[in-house]
């Protein structure tokens, strides 16, 4: 999974308290990672699940957001890997 994430995103994830466990196991702190609903701006994921103990998850108004550069890269890789509708 690590090869799907740019090295720049890995290096920018300096606040990760879990040693980038998501890249090795797909989990965060031994649990399922927060679930993104959509992204807006660079490294901003709006979540369908509430905040976790992760230092990148926080409350923004009435929404929960994740600002982890690695999670953002994983989300965008998964999104762009899905088949797109034909025009």
Helices and strands as residue ranges (DSSP letters): G 2-4, H 7-12, H 21-25, E 27-28, E 31-32, E 36-39, E 45-47, E 57-60, E 63-66, H 69-81
